[in-house]
Amino acid sequence: MKLFERLSAKAAQHPQKLVLPESTEPRTLQAADQIIARGLAKVIFLGHRNEIEAKAEELGLGNIRFAHIHDPEDADFTEPYAELLAELRKRKGVTLEVARQIVKSDPLYLGCLMIKAGHADCMVAGALSPTANVLRAAFQVLKTKPGIHTVSGAFIMLLPENCPYGDQGMLVFADCAVVPDPTTEELAEIAIETARTTRNIAGLDPVVAMLSFSTYGSASHDKVDKVRNAVELVHQQAPELVVDGEMQSDAAIVASVGEKKAPGSKVAGHANTLIFPNLEVGNISYKLVQRLAGAGAVGPILQGLAAPVNDLSRGATVEDIVNTIIVTCNQAIGEKGL
């Protein structure tokens, strides 16, 4: 079963409460109409009902009437969230009055507050909003998972048919989106969270290679030491994971090379999850694989947040938004252990 067929089936089996704060954005409405029609999520819009319904009618979207719509101008609705925000941010000087203005004017914060309060499961935004705004709301309201301090971004690379590498036509890359130069501790957290994405979203048993320009000490450098030390941390923090490194990329995915460069490794030549030493390498690599190999790139899938929130490119297509919603709902399902 292909990736999105499997993810869609699981989303339909366990529909999650999904917040879409950009409620009159045409592509978002079109994507939501498809999601509702397929029964993949319980959609919640934040905005003025008349405006949302008018835009849906203009676009010929008949399923939007089945969504839940909450108006940020409704003080009875927003007051509990304003109180929650004031409590969460009081050390930063956010008063109740300031919080009321934020929840009224910024649906990104209101959506995250609904998740924090347990009234929603996940959120997708970014078709209208800069990435920084989406992440700021998520960081300030939801924060990171207990024991995790790093948010990162993974891509599931859908490889061309008959590609000899990867696992079931996929590789998972991280971090390709968030942390420019991770520390040893951050790199270990990125590896552990990406393994969870490999399992819960890609549907694969994670085999994690932590990449460098060295394999098993073939080169000496502080940057190599950082990766090697991160591998040791992962072994300590998640001993159940199959993870190895430091390792060059060819040793990670090509069996014949792995046998020569890292004999006896359970990962070398069989990796399906590649952890890059920094954002520069990760971002360049996923784009090159996407363009040169004709691979699909699903993501960025944000990892490490206390609840699933994903950011869209402002150039996202309707299909991109539908797929991001499906992935985000599956993250929520995975967090619940369903």
Stockholm file with secondary structure:
# STOCKHOLM 1.0

chainA/1-338         MKLFERLSAKAAQHPQKLVLPESTEPRTLQAADQIIARGLAKVIFLGHRNEIEAKAEELGLGNIRFAHIHDPEDADFTEPYAELLAELRKRKGVTLEVARQIVKSDPLYLGCLMIKAGHADCMVAGALSPTANVLRAAFQVLKTKPGIHTVSGAFIMLLPENCPYGDQGMLVFADCAVVPDPTTEELAEIAIETARTTRNIAGLDPVVAMLSFSTYGSASHDKVDKVRNAVELVHQQAPELVVDGEMQSDAAIVASVGEKKAPGSKVAGHANTLIFPNLEVGNISYKLVQRLAGAGAVGPILQGLAAPVNDLSRGATVEDIVNTIIVTCNQAIGEKGL
#=GR chainA/1-338 SS CCHHHHHHHHHHHSCEEEEECCTTCHHHHHHHHHHHHTTCEEEEEESCHHHHHHHHHHHTCGGGGGSEEECTTCHHHHHHHHHHHHHHTGGGTCCHHHHHHHHHHCHHHHHHHHHHTTSCSEEEECSSSCHHHHHHHHHHHTCBCTTCCCCEEEEEEECCTTCSSSBTTEEEEECSSSCSSCCHHHHHHHHHHHHHHIIIIICSCCEEEEECSCSTTSSCCHHHHHHHHHHHHHHHHCTTSEEEEEECHHHHHCHHHHHHHSTTCSSTTTCSEEECSSHHHHHHHHHHHHHHSCCEEEEEEEESBSSCEEECCTTCCHHHHHHHHHHHHHHHHHHTTC
#=GC SS_cons         CCHHHHHHHHHHHSCEEEEECCTTCHHHHHHHHHHHHTTCEEEEEESCHHHHHHHHHHHTCGGGGGSEEECTTCHHHHHHHHHHHHHHTGGGTCCHHHHHHHHHHCHHHHHHHHHHTTSCSEEEECSSSCHHHHHHHHHHHTCBCTTCCCCEEEEEEECCTTCSSSBTTEEEEECSSSCSSCCHHHHHHHHHHHHHHIIIIICSCCEEEEECSCSTTSSCCHHHHHHHHHHHHHHHHCTTSEEEEEECHHHHHCHHHHHHHSTTCSSTTTCSEEECSSHHHHHHHHHHHHHHSCCEEEEEEEESBSSCEEECCTTCCHHHHHHHHHHHHHHHHHHTTC
//
